[in-house]
Each structure stands twice: as structure tokens, then as C-alpha cells.
Amino acid sequence: MGYLAERINYVKGLMEGMKFDASTDEGKLIKALVDIVEDIVISSEDLEDTQDQILDAIDEHEERITDLEDEVFDEDSYDEDIDEPLTCPECGAELDFDELGIDENVDSFRCPECGTKIDIEWLDYEDDGSEE
């Protein structure tokens, strides 16, 4: 039982101990107000319970996501060579995608040193069937 539930039970106990007369107009009003507050307390406790369940579920999902990320992006199998420069097959110049401004929308580019056309084959994880 939460703090608010204890407080409302205390107020109801006071009403019983005072031999509160709920038959008068004022008594009916006060009893109705106490009943409303009691309903609010019950709803509040239900919301707290639901919130706790949701937070527990979120924590569980975060753990699962972390486990999946660890599995998918296993450091032993992750290709770290992506950031290494590309070497031109014609002149041997080291080319950096970032410096050349190459993005995933480009299928080929020309070597700035010798002008050789270099084709790019991007890995598309969605279309290669590896996620299924």
C-alpha cells in the first residue's frame, strides 16, 4: 500500500471514529469527495504498476537489442578495412572516399592522379539476403 492509500485510509478512519454523519448535506458532500480521492489514489497506484511493468519490458528489450548488436556486430567478424584508403589499380595512388567526397549514390569515379575510371561495388545488406 502506497503513501496516498495510507493517507486516504487514515481520513476514512477519522470519519468513522468521529461518527461522521453522512446523511446531512455537508456529510454527503464530504463523503463523495473522500470517495473521489480514494478512486484517484487507486487509479494512481494502477498507473504506477503499469509504468513499472512498461519500464521492466523496456529494460528487457534493451538487453535483447544489446545482445543482438553484440552478435551482429561481433568485433572479430566486423570489417574494419572500410576506413582504409583505396588504391588505384592503374597508378597505385591511395584514394580516400571522404577526401574525394564519394557517397553511396556513386557507382564509379575517376582517379584524380591518372584519370582511370574506378567502379565501386557497395555492399547492400538489405538485398543480399544475409538478414533473413
C-alpha positions, 0 to 999 in steps of 0.5 A: 500500500502506497503513501496516498492509500495510507493517507486516504485510509487514515481520513476514512478512519477519522470519519468513522471514529468521529461518527461522521454523519453522512446523511446531512448535506455537508456529510454527503458532500464530504463523503463523495469527495473522500470517495473521489480521492480514494478512486484517484489514489487507486487509479494512481497506484494502477498507473504506477504498476503499469509504468513499472511493468512498461519500464521492466519490458523496456529494460528487457528489450534493451538487453535483447537489442544489446545482445543482438548488436553484440552478435551482429556486430561481433568485433572479430567478424566486423570489417574494419578495412572500410576506413582504409584508403583505396588504391588505384589499380592503374597508378597505385595512388591511395584514394580516400572516399571522404577526401574525394567526397564519394557517397553511396549514390556513386557507382564509379569515379575517376582517379584524380592522379591518372584519370582511370575510371574506378567502379565501386561495388557497395555492399547492400545488406538489405538485398543480399539476403544475409538478414533473413 
